[in-house]
């Protein structure tokens, strides 16, 4: 499965677009320097019911977009 397909599946499952996940992560302060992936995956798993692989795809998205270092 490609990364783009992962993101498409996540959007279908949650109704939240990749751009919206970036905005939500910023609003929650989850893009601050030193933020660990665990904080982000815990949020995505509890609030959106994502599995670990899909949650990590959002972490990768944040890193690829330069909002998470």
N, CA, C and O atoms as a Maestro MAE file, in Angstrom:
{
 s_m_m2io_version
 :::
 2.0.0
}

f_m_ct {
 s_m_title
 :::
 protein
 m_atom[276] {
  # First column is atom index #
  i_m_mmod_type
  r_m_x_coord
  r_m_y_coord
  r_m_z_coord
  i_m_residue_number
  s_m_chain_name
  s_m_pdb_residue_name
  s_m_pdb_atom_name
  i_m_atomic_number
  :::
  1 25 0.843 -1.170 0.000 1 A "UNK " " N  " 7
  2 3 0.000 0.000 0.000 1 A "UNK " " CA " 6
  3 2 0.895 1.242 0.000 1 A "UNK " " C  " 6
  4 15 1.868 1.317 0.751 1 A "UNK " " O  " 8
  5 25 0.564 2.183 -0.824 2 A "UNK " " N  " 7
  6 3 1.347 3.416 -0.890 2 A "UNK " " CA " 6
  7 2 0.983 4.343 0.265 2 A "UNK " " C  " 6
  8 15 -0.054 4.186 0.909 2 A "UNK " " O  " 8
  9 25 1.853 5.304 0.506 3 A "UNK " " N  " 7
  10 3 1.586 6.282 1.553 3 A "UNK " " CA " 6
  11 2 0.318 7.069 1.241 3 A "UNK " " C  " 6
  12 15 -0.483 7.342 2.135 3 A "UNK " " O  " 8
  13 25 0.137 7.432 -0.017 4 A "UNK " " N  " 7
  14 3 -1.069 8.165 -0.415 4 A "UNK " " CA " 6
  15 2 -2.324 7.341 -0.147 4 A "UNK " " C  " 6
  16 15 -3.343 7.885 0.280 4 A "UNK " " O  " 8
  17 25 -2.257 6.039 -0.393 5 A "UNK " " N  " 7
  18 3 -3.399 5.166 -0.110 5 A "UNK " " CA " 6
  19 2 -3.675 5.098 1.382 5 A "UNK " " C  " 6
  20 15 -4.833 5.065 1.800 5 A "UNK " " O  " 8
  21 25 -2.618 5.077 2.189 6 A "UNK " " N  " 7
  22 3 -2.780 5.112 3.642 6 A "UNK " " CA " 6
  23 2 -3.562 6.353 4.045 6 A "UNK " " C  " 6
  24 15 -4.515 6.273 4.820 6 A "UNK " " O  " 8
  25 25 -3.151 7.507 3.511 7 A "UNK " " N  " 7
  26 3 -3.816 8.755 3.864 7 A "UNK " " CA " 6
  27 2 -5.269 8.769 3.399 7 A "UNK " " C  " 6
  28 15 -6.140 9.281 4.103 7 A "UNK " " O  " 8
  29 25 -5.534 8.214 2.226 8 A "UNK " " N  " 7
  30 3 -6.903 8.119 1.723 8 A "UNK " " CA " 6
  31 2 -7.753 7.263 2.650 8 A "UNK " " C  " 6
  32 15 -8.886 7.626 2.966 8 A "UNK " " O  " 8
  33 25 -7.214 6.129 3.087 9 A "UNK " " N  " 7
  34 3 -7.943 5.249 4.006 9 A "UNK " " CA " 6
  35 2 -8.205 5.929 5.342 9 A "UNK " " C  " 6
  36 15 -9.278 5.769 5.923 9 A "UNK " " O  " 8
  37 25 -7.235 6.682 5.826 10 A "UNK " " N  " 7
  38 3 -7.406 7.396 7.089 10 A "UNK " " CA " 6
  39 2 -8.525 8.427 6.952 10 A "UNK " " C  " 6
  40 15 -9.355 8.566 7.851 10 A "UNK " " O  " 8
  41 25 -8.549 9.142 5.844 11 A "UNK " " N  " 7
  42 3 -9.599 10.136 5.631 11 A "UNK " " CA " 6
  43 2 -10.973 9.479 5.536 11 A "UNK " " C  " 6
  44 15 -11.947 9.999 6.079 11 A "UNK " " O  " 8
  45 25 -11.055 8.346 4.852 12 A "UNK " " N  " 7
  46 3 -12.333 7.621 4.764 12 A "UNK " " CA " 6
  47 2 -12.794 7.163 6.137 12 A "UNK " " C  " 6
  48 15 -13.981 7.242 6.453 12 A "UNK " " O  " 8
  49 25 -11.865 6.686 6.954 13 A "UNK " " N  " 7
  50 3 -12.196 6.163 8.285 13 A "UNK " " CA " 6
  51 2 -12.604 7.266 9.250 13 A "UNK " " C  " 6
  52 15 -13.522 7.083 10.049 13 A "UNK " " O  " 8
  53 25 -11.931 8.404 9.182 14 A "UNK " " N  " 7
  54 3 -12.131 9.447 10.187 14 A "UNK " " CA " 6
  55 2 -12.943 10.637 9.703 14 A "UNK " " C  " 6
  56 15 -13.531 11.357 10.510 14 A "UNK " " O  " 8
  57 25 -12.980 10.850 8.385 15 A "UNK " " N  " 7
  58 3 -13.619 12.037 7.851 15 A "UNK " " CA " 6
  59 2 -12.748 13.283 7.975 15 A "UNK " " C  " 6
  60 15 -13.212 14.402 7.756 15 A "UNK " " O  " 8
  61 25 -11.474 13.075 8.331 16 A "UNK " " N  " 7
  62 3 -10.542 14.184 8.528 16 A "UNK " " CA " 6
  63 2 -9.463 14.113 7.450 16 A "UNK " " C  " 6
  64 15 -8.825 13.077 7.263 16 A "UNK " " O  " 8
  65 25 -9.268 15.221 6.747 17 A "UNK " " N  " 7
  66 3 -8.270 15.255 5.674 17 A "UNK " " CA " 6
  67 2 -6.868 15.387 6.257 17 A "UNK " " C  " 6
  68 15 -6.713 15.783 7.412 17 A "UNK " " O  " 8
  69 25 -5.852 15.062 5.476 18 A "UNK " " N  " 7
  70 3 -4.483 15.254 5.946 18 A "UNK " " CA " 6
  71 2 -4.202 16.705 6.365 18 A "UNK " " C  " 6
  72 15 -3.560 16.943 7.389 18 A "UNK " " O  " 8
  73 25 -4.679 17.662 5.582 19 A "UNK " " N  " 7
  74 3 -4.476 19.073 5.942 19 A "UNK " " CA " 6
  75 2 -5.123 19.395 7.289 19 A "UNK " " C  " 6
  76 15 -4.565 20.144 8.091 19 A "UNK " " O  " 8
  77 25 -6.289 18.830 7.525 20 A "UNK " " N  " 7
  78 3 -6.986 19.066 8.789 20 A "UNK " " CA " 6
  79 2 -6.223 18.428 9.961 20 A "UNK " " C  " 6
  80 15 -6.173 19.007 11.046 20 A "UNK " " O  " 8
  81 25 -5.632 17.249 9.755 21 A "UNK " " N  " 7
  82 3 -4.819 16.649 10.819 21 A "UNK " " CA " 6
  83 2 -3.634 17.539 11.171 21 A "UNK " " C  " 6
  84 15 -3.263 17.651 12.339 21 A "UNK " " O  " 8
  85 25 -3.044 18.168 10.168 22 A "UNK " " N  " 7
  86 3 -1.934 19.096 10.431 22 A "UNK " " CA " 6
  87 2 -2.434 20.251 11.288 22 A "UNK " " C  " 6
  88 15 -1.796 20.624 12.272 22 A "UNK " " O  " 8
  89 25 -3.574 20.814 10.914 23 A "UNK " " N  " 7
  90 3 -4.142 21.938 11.671 23 A "UNK " " CA " 6
  91 2 -4.487 21.520 13.098 23 A "UNK " " C  " 6
  92 15 -4.194 22.249 14.046 23 A "UNK " " O  " 8
  93 25 -5.101 20.363 13.253 24 A "UNK " " N  " 7
  94 3 -5.489 19.883 14.580 24 A "UNK " " CA " 6
  95 2 -4.276 19.612 15.464 24 A "UNK " " C  " 6
  96 15 -4.286 19.930 16.653 24 A "UNK " " O  " 8
  97 25 -3.245 19.031 14.888 25 A "UNK " " N  " 7
  98 3 -2.031 18.759 15.660 25 A "UNK " " CA " 6
  99 2 -1.400 20.065 16.131 25 A "UNK " " C  " 6
  100 15 -0.945 20.162 17.271 25 A "UNK " " O  " 8
  101 25 -1.371 21.055 15.265 26 A "UNK " " N  " 7
  102 3 -0.839 22.369 15.651 26 A "UNK " " CA " 6
  103 2 -1.677 22.972 16.776 26 A "UNK " " C  " 6
  104 15 -1.131 23.488 17.752 26 A "UNK " " O  " 8
  105 25 -2.994 22.908 16.640 27 A "UNK " " N  " 7
  106 3 -3.892 23.492 17.637 27 A "UNK " " CA " 6
  107 2 -3.738 22.830 19.003 27 A "UNK " " C  " 6
  108 15 -3.923 23.482 20.030 27 A "UNK " " O  " 8
  109 25 -3.401 21.544 19.024 28 A "UNK " " N  " 7
  110 3 -3.209 20.817 20.282 28 A "UNK " " CA " 6
  111 2 -1.796 20.967 20.828 28 A "UNK " " C  " 6
  112 15 -1.482 20.436 21.893 28 A "UNK " " O  " 8
  113 25 -0.955 21.676 20.117 29 A "UNK " " N  " 7
  114 3 0.418 21.853 20.578 29 A "UNK " " CA " 6
  115 2 1.289 20.635 20.346 29 A "UNK " " C  " 6
  116 15 2.339 20.488 20.972 29 A "UNK " " O  " 8
  117 25 0.856 19.758 19.447 30 A "UNK " " N  " 7
  118 3 1.589 18.511 19.207 30 A "UNK " " CA " 6
  119 2 2.668 18.643 18.141 30 A "UNK " " C  " 6
  120 15 3.216 17.642 17.681 30 A "UNK " " O  " 8
  121 25 2.970 19.866 17.750 31 A "UNK " " N  " 7
  122 3 4.053 20.080 16.793 31 A "UNK " " CA " 6
  123 2 5.187 20.888 17.420 31 A "UNK " " C  " 6
  124 15 6.104 21.333 16.729 31 A "UNK " " O  " 8
  125 25 5.113 21.066 18.715 32 A "UNK " " N  " 7
  126 3 6.163 21.809 19.426 32 A "UNK " " CA " 6
  127 2 7.466 21.019 19.396 32 A "UNK " " C  " 6
  128 15 7.447 19.789 19.359 32 A "UNK " " O  " 8
  129 25 8.586 21.716 19.411 33 A "UNK " " N  " 7
  130 3 9.877 21.015 19.440 33 A "UNK " " CA " 6
  131 2 9.933 20.032 20.617 33 A "UNK " " C  " 6
  132 15 9.519 20.346 21.733 33 A "UNK " " O  " 8
  133 25 10.447 18.862 20.338 34 A "UNK " " N  " 7
  134 3 10.580 17.836 21.367 34 A "UNK " " CA " 6
  135 2 9.375 16.934 21.535 34 A "UNK " " C  " 6
  136 15 9.413 15.990 22.324 34 A "UNK " " O  " 8
  137 25 8.290 17.212 20.793 35 A "UNK " " N  " 7
  138 3 7.109 16.349 20.869 35 A "UNK " " CA " 6
  139 2 7.462 14.969 20.345 35 A "UNK " " C  " 6
  140 15 8.031 14.832 19.262 35 A "UNK " " O  " 8
  141 25 7.124 13.959 21.112 36 A "UNK " " N  " 7
  142 3 7.424 12.580 20.720 36 A "UNK " " CA " 6
  143 2 6.248 11.996 19.942 36 A "UNK " " C  " 6
  144 15 5.097 12.389 20.130 36 A "UNK " " O  " 8
  145 25 6.563 11.066 19.081 37 A "UNK " " N  " 7
  146 3 5.535 10.420 18.263 37 A "UNK " " CA " 6
  147 2 4.459 9.778 19.127 37 A "UNK " " C  " 6
  148 15 3.291 9.739 18.740 37 A "UNK " " O  " 8
  149 25 4.843 9.276 20.293 38 A "UNK " " N  " 7
  150 3 3.880 8.610 21.177 38 A "UNK " " CA " 6
  151 2 2.738 9.536 21.570 38 A "UNK " " C  " 6
  152 15 1.588 9.103 21.636 38 A "UNK " " O  " 8
  153 25 3.036 10.797 21.829 39 A "UNK " " N  " 7
  154 3 1.982 11.751 22.195 39 A "UNK " " CA " 6
  155 2 0.976 11.897 21.056 39 A "UNK " " C  " 6
  156 15 -0.230 11.992 21.283 39 A "UNK " " O  " 8
  157 25 1.481 11.914 19.854 40 A "UNK " " N  " 7
  158 3 0.615 12.070 18.683 40 A "UNK " " CA " 6
  159 2 -0.178 10.797 18.425 40 A "UNK " " C  " 6
  160 15 -1.385 10.853 18.187 40 A "UNK " " O  " 8
  161 25 0.492 9.652 18.471 41 A "UNK " " N  " 7
  162 3 -0.225 8.402 18.202 41 A "UNK " " CA " 6
  163 2 -1.262 8.119 19.291 41 A "UNK " " C  " 6
  164 15 -2.341 7.606 18.991 41 A "UNK " " O  " 8
  165 25 -0.956 8.442 20.538 42 A "UNK " " N  " 7
  166 3 -1.946 8.253 21.614 42 A "UNK " " CA " 6
  167 2 -3.196 9.085 21.346 42 A "UNK " " C  " 6
  168 15 -4.315 8.600 21.520 42 A "UNK " " O  " 8
  169 25 -3.010 10.334 20.925 43 A "UNK " " N  " 7
  170 3 -4.136 11.210 20.591 43 A "UNK " " CA " 6
  171 2 -4.953 10.630 19.440 43 A "UNK " " C  " 6
  172 15 -6.179 10.562 19.525 43 A "UNK " " O  " 8
  173 25 -4.289 10.215 18.374 44 A "UNK " " N  " 7
  174 3 -4.993 9.700 17.198 44 A "UNK " " CA " 6
  175 2 -5.715 8.394 17.487 44 A "UNK " " C  " 6
  176 15 -6.813 8.165 16.980 44 A "UNK " " O  " 8
  177 25 -5.114 7.546 18.290 45 A "UNK " " N  " 7
  178 3 -5.753 6.277 18.647 45 A "UNK " " CA " 6
  179 2 -6.985 6.505 19.511 45 A "UNK " " C  " 6
  180 15 -8.027 5.890 19.285 45 A "UNK " " O  " 8
  181 25 -6.869 7.389 20.501 46 A "UNK " " N  " 7
  182 3 -7.991 7.586 21.422 46 A "UNK " " CA " 6
  183 2 -9.123 8.403 20.804 46 A "UNK " " C  " 6
  184 15 -10.295 8.086 21.005 46 A "UNK " " O  " 8
  185 25 -8.783 9.446 20.058 47 A "UNK " " N  " 7
  186 3 -9.822 10.333 19.533 47 A "UNK " " CA " 6
  187 2 -10.412 9.866 18.204 47 A "UNK " " C  " 6
  188 15 -11.585 10.110 17.924 47 A "UNK " " O  " 8
  189 25 -9.599 9.194 17.385 48 A "UNK " " N  " 7
  190 3 -10.062 8.820 16.045 48 A "UNK " " CA " 6
  191 2 -10.108 7.312 15.808 48 A "UNK " " C  " 6
  192 15 -10.518 6.865 14.737 48 A "UNK " " O  " 8
  193 25 -9.694 6.534 16.791 49 A "UNK " " N  " 7
  194 3 -9.746 5.080 16.657 49 A "UNK " " CA " 6
  195 2 -8.769 4.517 15.646 49 A "UNK " " C  " 6
  196 15 -8.971 3.416 15.133 49 A "UNK " " O  " 8
  197 25 -7.698 5.268 15.352 50 A "UNK " " N  " 7
  198 3 -6.720 4.771 14.392 50 A "UNK " " CA " 6
  199 2 -5.867 3.678 15.022 50 A "UNK " " C  " 6
  200 15 -5.614 3.686 16.227 50 A "UNK " " O  " 8
  201 25 -5.432 2.748 14.196 51 A "UNK " " N  " 7
  202 3 -4.455 1.762 14.624 51 A "UNK " " CA " 6
  203 2 -3.073 2.389 14.615 51 A "UNK " " C  " 6
  204 15 -2.889 3.518 14.161 51 A "UNK " " O  " 8
  205 25 -2.113 1.645 15.118 52 A "UNK " " N  " 7
  206 3 -0.764 2.185 15.240 52 A "UNK " " CA " 6
  207 2 -0.163 2.571 13.882 52 A "UNK " " C  " 6
  208 15 0.453 3.630 13.764 52 A "UNK " " O  " 8
  209 25 -0.330 1.748 12.885 53 A "UNK " " N  " 7
  210 3 0.237 2.031 11.565 53 A "UNK " " CA " 6
  211 2 -0.340 3.293 10.949 53 A "UNK " " C  " 6
  212 15 0.397 4.109 10.396 53 A "UNK " " O  " 8
  213 25 -1.650 3.457 11.040 54 A "UNK " " N  " 7
  214 3 -2.278 4.657 10.499 54 A "UNK " " CA " 6
  215 2 -1.881 5.892 11.304 54 A "UNK " " C  " 6
  216 15 -1.666 6.962 10.733 54 A "UNK " " O  " 8
  217 25 -1.782 5.752 12.611 55 A "UNK " " N  " 7
  218 3 -1.348 6.884 13.442 55 A "UNK " " CA " 6
  219 2 0.079 7.291 13.087 55 A "UNK " " C  " 6
  220 15 0.387 8.481 13.025 55 A "UNK " " O  " 8
  221 25 0.941 6.322 12.856 56 A "UNK " " N  " 7
  222 3 2.319 6.632 12.474 56 A "UNK " " CA " 6
  223 2 2.377 7.275 11.095 56 A "UNK " " C  " 6
  224 15 3.291 8.051 10.817 56 A "UNK " " O  " 8
  225 25 1.427 6.969 10.236 57 A "UNK " " N  " 7
  226 3 1.370 7.633 8.930 57 A "UNK " " CA " 6
  227 2 1.099 9.127 9.110 57 A "UNK " " C  " 6
  228 15 1.640 9.947 8.368 57 A "UNK " " O  " 8
  229 25 0.275 9.480 10.078 58 A "UNK " " N  " 7
  230 3 0.023 10.899 10.354 58 A "UNK " " CA " 6
  231 2 1.277 11.548 10.930 58 A "UNK " " C  " 6
  232 15 1.577 12.697 10.609 58 A "UNK " " O  " 8
  233 25 2.009 10.832 11.774 59 A "UNK " " N  " 7
  234 3 3.285 11.356 12.285 59 A "UNK " " CA " 6
  235 2 4.222 11.627 11.110 59 A "UNK " " C  " 6
  236 15 4.863 12.676 11.059 59 A "UNK " " O  " 8
  237 25 4.305 10.696 10.173 60 A "UNK " " N  " 7
  238 3 5.142 10.887 8.983 60 A "UNK " " CA " 6
  239 2 4.653 12.087 8.179 60 A "UNK " " C  " 6
  240 15 5.463 12.881 7.702 60 A "UNK " " O  " 8
  241 25 3.371 12.225 8.029 61 A "UNK " " N  " 7
  242 3 2.808 13.375 7.327 61 A "UNK " " CA " 6
  243 2 3.269 14.676 7.974 61 A "UNK " " C  " 6
  244 15 3.676 15.607 7.279 61 A "UNK " " O  " 8
  245 25 3.206 14.742 9.288 62 A "UNK " " N  " 7
  246 3 3.639 15.948 10.007 62 A "UNK " " CA " 6
  247 2 5.111 16.215 9.782 62 A "UNK " " C  " 6
  248 15 5.517 17.364 9.607 62 A "UNK " " O  " 8
  249 25 5.920 15.158 9.784 63 A "UNK " " N  " 7
  250 3 7.350 15.325 9.542 63 A "UNK " " CA " 6
  251 2 7.606 15.763 8.101 63 A "UNK " " C  " 6
  252 15 8.414 16.659 7.856 63 A "UNK " " O  " 8
  253 25 6.925 15.139 7.159 64 A "UNK " " N  " 7
  254 3 7.100 15.475 5.748 64 A "UNK " " CA " 6
  255 2 6.684 16.916 5.446 64 A "UNK " " C  " 6
  256 15 7.261 17.563 4.572 64 A "UNK " " O  " 8
  257 25 5.698 17.403 6.160 65 A "UNK " " N  " 7
  258 3 5.221 18.776 5.954 65 A "UNK " " CA " 6
  259 2 6.079 19.795 6.707 65 A "UNK " " C  " 6
  260 15 5.879 21.002 6.572 65 A "UNK " " O  " 8
  261 25 7.028 19.306 7.495 66 A "UNK " " N  " 7
  262 3 7.925 20.201 8.208 66 A "UNK " " CA " 6
  263 2 7.346 20.829 9.463 66 A "UNK " " C  " 6
  264 15 7.905 21.790 9.991 66 A "UNK " " O  " 8
  265 25 6.233 20.297 9.945 67 A "UNK " " N  " 7
  266 3 5.623 20.861 11.150 67 A "UNK " " CA " 6
  267 2 6.041 20.117 12.411 67 A "UNK " " C  " 6
  268 15 5.752 20.559 13.523 67 A "UNK " " O  " 8
  269 25 6.715 18.995 12.238 68 A "UNK " " N  " 7
  270 3 7.209 18.213 13.363 68 A "UNK " " CA " 6
  271 2 8.686 17.911 13.091 68 A "UNK " " C  " 6
  272 15 9.048 17.394 12.034 68 A "UNK " " O  " 8
  273 25 9.513 18.241 14.057 69 A "UNK " " N  " 7
  274 3 10.940 18.010 13.874 69 A "UNK " " CA " 6
  275 2 11.433 16.940 14.815 69 A "UNK " " C  " 6
  276 15 12.618 16.607 14.806 69 A "UNK " " O  " 8
  :::
 }
 m_bond[275] {
  # First column is bond index #
  i_m_from
  i_m_to
  i_m_order
  :::
  1 1 2 1
  2 2 3 1
  3 3 4 2
  4 3 5 1
  5 5 6 1
  6 6 7 1
  7 7 8 2
  8 7 9 1
  9 9 10 1
  10 10 11 1
  11 11 12 2
  12 11 13 1
  13 13 14 1
  14 14 15 1
  15 15 16 2
  16 15 17 1
  17 17 18 1
  18 18 19 1
  19 19 20 2
  20 19 21 1
  21 21 22 1
  22 22 23 1
  23 23 24 2
  24 23 25 1
  25 25 26 1
  26 26 27 1
  27 27 28 2
  28 27 29 1
  29 29 30 1
  30 30 31 1
  31 31 32 2
  32 31 33 1
  33 33 34 1
  34 34 35 1
  35 35 36 2
  36 35 37 1
  37 37 38 1
  38 38 39 1
  39 39 40 2
  40 39 41 1
  41 41 42 1
  42 42 43 1
  43 43 44 2
  44 43 45 1
  45 45 46 1
  46 46 47 1
  47 47 48 2
  48 47 49 1
  49 49 50 1
  50 50 51 1
  51 51 52 2
  52 51 53 1
  53 53 54 1
  54 54 55 1
  55 55 56 2
  56 55 57 1
  57 57 58 1
  58 58 59 1
  59 59 60 2
  60 59 61 1
  61 61 62 1
  62 62 63 1
  63 63 64 2
  64 63 65 1
  65 65 66 1
  66 66 67 1
  67 67 68 2
  68 67 69 1
  69 69 70 1
  70 70 71 1
  71 71 72 2
  72 71 73 1
  73 73 74 1
  74 74 75 1
  75 75 76 2
  76 75 77 1
  77 77 78 1
  78 78 79 1
  79 79 80 2
  80 79 81 1
  81 81 82 1
  82 82 83 1
  83 83 84 2
  84 83 85 1
  85 85 86 1
  86 86 87 1
  87 87 88 2
  88 87 89 1
  89 89 90 1
  90 90 91 1
  91 91 92 2
  92 91 93 1
  93 93 94 1
  94 94 95 1
  95 95 96 2
  96 95 97 1
  97 97 98 1
  98 98 99 1
  99 99 100 2
  100 99 101 1
  101 101 102 1
  102 102 103 1
  103 103 104 2
  104 103 105 1
  105 105 106 1
  106 106 107 1
  107 107 108 2
  108 107 109 1
  109 109 110 1
  110 110 111 1
  111 111 112 2
  112 111 113 1
  113 113 114 1
  114 114 115 1
  115 115 116 2
  116 115 117 1
  117 117 118 1
  118 118 119 1
  119 119 120 2
  120 119 121 1
  121 121 122 1
  122 122 123 1
  123 123 124 2
  124 123 125 1
  125 125 126 1
  126 126 127 1
  127 127 128 2
  128 127 129 1
  129 129 130 1
  130 130 131 1
  131 131 132 2
  132 131 133 1
  133 133 134 1
  134 134 135 1
  135 135 136 2
  136 135 137 1
  137 137 138 1
  138 138 139 1
  139 139 140 2
  140 139 141 1
  141 141 142 1
  142 142 143 1
  143 143 144 2
  144 143 145 1
  145 145 146 1
  146 146 147 1
  147 147 148 2
  148 147 149 1
  149 149 150 1
  150 150 151 1
  151 151 152 2
  152 151 153 1
  153 153 154 1
  154 154 155 1
  155 155 156 2
  156 155 157 1
  157 157 158 1
  158 158 159 1
  159 159 160 2
  160 159 161 1
  161 161 162 1
  162 162 163 1
  163 163 164 2
  164 163 165 1
  165 165 166 1
  166 166 167 1
  167 167 168 2
  168 167 169 1
  169 169 170 1
  170 170 171 1
  171 171 172 2
  172 171 173 1
  173 173 174 1
  174 174 175 1
  175 175 176 2
  176 175 177 1
  177 177 178 1
  178 178 179 1
  179 179 180 2
  180 179 181 1
  181 181 182 1
  182 182 183 1
  183 183 184 2
  184 183 185 1
  185 185 186 1
  186 186 187 1
  187 187 188 2
  188 187 189 1
  189 189 190 1
  190 190 191 1
  191 191 192 2
  192 191 193 1
  193 193 194 1
  194 194 195 1
  195 195 196 2
  196 195 197 1
  197 197 198 1
  198 198 199 1
  199 199 200 2
  200 199 201 1
  201 201 202 1
  202 202 203 1
  203 203 204 2
  204 203 205 1
  205 205 206 1
  206 206 207 1
  207 207 208 2
  208 207 209 1
  209 209 210 1
  210 210 211 1
  211 211 212 2
  212 211 213 1
  213 213 214 1
  214 214 215 1
  215 215 216 2
  216 215 217 1
  217 217 218 1
  218 218 219 1
  219 219 220 2
  220 219 221 1
  221 221 222 1
  222 222 223 1
  223 223 224 2
  224 223 225 1
  225 225 226 1
  226 226 227 1
  227 227 228 2
  228 227 229 1
  229 229 230 1
  230 230 231 1
  231 231 232 2
  232 231 233 1
  233 233 234 1
  234 234 235 1
  235 235 236 2
  236 235 237 1
  237 237 238 1
  238 238 239 1
  239 239 240 2
  240 239 241 1
  241 241 242 1
  242 242 243 1
  243 243 244 2
  244 243 245 1
  245 245 246 1
  246 246 247 1
  247 247 248 2
  248 247 249 1
  249 249 250 1
  250 250 251 1
  251 251 252 2
  252 251 253 1
  253 253 254 1
  254 254 255 1
  255 255 256 2
  256 255 257 1
  257 257 258 1
  258 258 259 1
  259 259 260 2
  260 259 261 1
  261 261 262 1
  262 262 263 1
  263 263 264 2
  264 263 265 1
  265 265 266 1
  266 266 267 1
  267 267 268 2
  268 267 269 1
  269 269 270 1
  270 270 271 1
  271 271 272 2
  272 271 273 1
  273 273 274 1
  274 274 275 1
  275 275 276 2
  :::
 }
}
